[in-house]
């Protein structure tokens, strides 16, 4: 049966081969190097020649002074980003979907999509300019209102908010595209029947639009939970300085400092592997919970 299907659709399988080859070469073959997390890697001896040390690097990480700070910061930013950043594109998509003027709807979409195309370096540069305590627009407004200038980029208490809210501003419009696509798949006759029954706009949003895009929301929530501890390195590193280190030091920046700067390849590989294993476990658990609750899951 399988051979017959392959013969019948051989051209489709040929088109699939480059994708399969890509994942094998760039995703699965590099897993061979994961074993350095369990070895004392010495470049001159190679991976096979380096001595085996077992869980030594994991124990060193768990017992280190930075362990709980890294977990707290990484988990804190991840949860903050999930609680604030995940609902934002859903709300934006629902609002845009209710706009009757096509010109205004396209204008809003263009304005909200545009920040996505800014590079991380440019975004952080804008943050440094607008949040400057001396000449930043935000602090000028605060001073004009009678307040004291706030050092957003150096005070640890402000780091998470600045990181998450700037990320929401940058990605909210782009992330709303998939929800807008899901909203177009909802049968218009449902809305017509609801209008006949006297349902208000808010009632139609709550009882028709939200349930209609709930499978999409569930799938994206599972994917977001699977990357909860994978807080982006580049933006955190660019925003990081010695004054906000207590709030900005996350697993990815710790791996960079220990692995690239200090050359502790085995230790950094162990920390990275620990991070990925936790993300994988979260993905499995959330996927199973979602499947039991509403029969929507990745597998």
HULIN-V216143 format. One record per residue. RES is the residue in one letter. OMEGA is omega in whole degrees, 0 to 359 (* if undefined). Layout:
# HULIN-V216143
res=RES omega=OMEGA
res=RES omega=OMEGA
This chain:
# HULIN-V216143
res=X omega=180
res=X omega=179
res=X omega=179
res=X omega=178
res=X omega=179
res=X omega=178
res=X omega=183
res=X omega=183
res=X omega=185
res=X omega=181
res=X omega=178
res=X omega=178
res=X omega=176
res=X omega=177
res=X omega=181
res=X omega=185
res=X omega=179
res=X omega=179
res=X omega=179
res=X omega=179
res=X omega=179
res=X omega=182
res=X omega=179
res=X omega=185
res=X omega=188
res=X omega=181
res=X omega=186
res=X omega=179
res=X omega=179
res=X omega=177
res=X omega=176
res=X omega=182
res=X omega=181
res=X omega=183
res=X omega=179
res=X omega=176
res=X omega=180
res=X omega=180
res=X omega=171
res=X omega=191
res=X omega=175
res=X omega=188
res=X omega=182
res=X omega=179
res=X omega=181
res=X omega=183
res=X omega=182
res=X omega=184
res=X omega=181
res=X omega=183
res=X omega=180
res=X omega=180
res=X omega=177
res=X omega=184
res=X omega=184
res=X omega=183
res=X omega=176
res=X omega=179
res=X omega=178
res=X omega=179
res=X omega=182
res=X omega=183
res=X omega=184
res=X omega=179
res=X omega=186
res=X omega=190
res=X omega=184
res=X omega=177
res=X omega=179
res=X omega=180
res=X omega=181
res=X omega=181
res=X omega=181
res=X omega=180
res=X omega=180
res=X omega=178
res=X omega=180
res=X omega=179
res=X omega=177
res=X omega=180
res=X omega=180
res=X omega=183
res=X omega=182
res=X omega=186
res=X omega=182
res=X omega=180
res=X omega=186
res=X omega=179
res=X omega=177
res=X omega=179
res=X omega=179
res=X omega=180
res=X omega=179
res=X omega=179
res=X omega=179
res=X omega=180
res=X omega=181
res=X omega=180
res=X omega=182
res=X omega=180
res=X omega=181
res=X omega=181
res=X omega=180
res=X omega=179
res=X omega=179
res=X omega=178
res=X omega=180
res=X omega=179
res=X omega=179
res=X omega=181
res=X omega=182
res=X omega=178
res=X omega=190
res=X omega=182
res=X omega=181
res=X omega=185
res=X omega=174
res=X omega=176
res=X omega=180
res=X omega=179
res=X omega=179
res=X omega=180
res=X omega=180
res=X omega=176
res=X omega=176
res=X omega=178
res=X omega=179
res=X omega=181
res=X omega=185
res=X omega=183
res=X omega=179
res=X omega=182
res=X omega=181
res=X omega=187
res=X omega=181
res=X omega=182
res=X omega=181
res=X omega=180
res=X omega=174
res=X omega=178
res=X omega=179
res=X omega=179
res=X omega=179
res=X omega=179
res=X omega=176
res=X omega=180
res=X omega=177
res=X omega=179
res=X omega=181
res=X omega=178
res=X omega=186
res=X omega=188
res=X omega=181
res=X omega=179
res=X omega=182
res=X omega=183
res=X omega=182
res=X omega=189
res=X omega=184
res=X omega=181
res=X omega=180
res=X omega=180
res=X omega=185
res=X omega=184
res=X omega=176
res=X omega=176
res=X omega=176
res=X omega=178
res=X omega=183
res=X omega=190
res=X omega=186
res=X omega=182
res=X omega=181
res=X omega=181
res=X omega=181
res=X omega=184
res=X omega=184
res=X omega=178
res=X omega=176
res=X omega=177
res=X omega=179
res=X omega=180
res=X omega=180
res=X omega=181
res=X omega=179
res=X omega=182
res=X omega=179
res=X omega=180
res=X omega=176
res=X omega=178
res=X omega=179
res=X omega=178
res=X omega=179
res=X omega=177
res=X omega=179
res=X omega=180
res=X omega=177
res=X omega=180
res=X omega=177
res=X omega=179
res=X omega=180
res=X omega=178
res=X omega=178
res=X omega=176
res=X omega=185
res=X omega=188
res=X omega=181
res=X omega=185
res=X omega=181
res=X omega=176
res=X omega=181
res=X omega=180
res=X omega=182
res=X omega=176
res=X omega=178
res=X omega=178
res=X omega=182
res=X omega=181
res=X omega=180
res=X omega=176
res=X omega=177
res=X omega=180
res=X omega=179
res=X omega=177
res=X omega=179
res=X omega=178
res=X omega=184
res=X omega=182
res=X omega=180
res=X omega=178
res=X omega=186
res=X omega=183
res=X omega=192
res=X omega=183
res=X omega=178
res=X omega=182
res=X omega=180
res=X omega=180
res=X omega=187
res=X omega=173
res=X omega=185
res=X omega=183
res=X omega=181
res=X omega=185
res=X omega=182
res=X omega=180
res=X omega=186
res=X omega=181
res=X omega=181
res=X omega=185
res=X omega=183
res=X omega=179
res=X omega=177
res=X omega=177
res=X omega=179
res=X omega=183
res=X omega=184
res=X omega=185
res=X omega=185
res=X omega=184
res=X omega=184
res=X omega=178
res=X omega=178
res=X omega=190
res=X omega=181
res=X omega=180
res=X omega=180
res=X omega=177
res=X omega=178
res=X omega=179
res=X omega=178
res=X omega=178
res=X omega=176
res=X omega=179
res=X omega=181
res=X omega=179
res=X omega=178
res=X omega=178
res=X omega=179
res=X omega=179
res=X omega=178
res=X omega=180
res=X omega=180
res=X omega=183
res=X omega=182
res=X omega=178
res=X omega=180
res=X omega=179
res=X omega=180
res=X omega=180
res=X omega=180
res=X omega=185
res=X omega=184
res=X omega=176
res=X omega=176
res=X omega=182
res=X omega=179
res=X omega=178
res=X omega=*
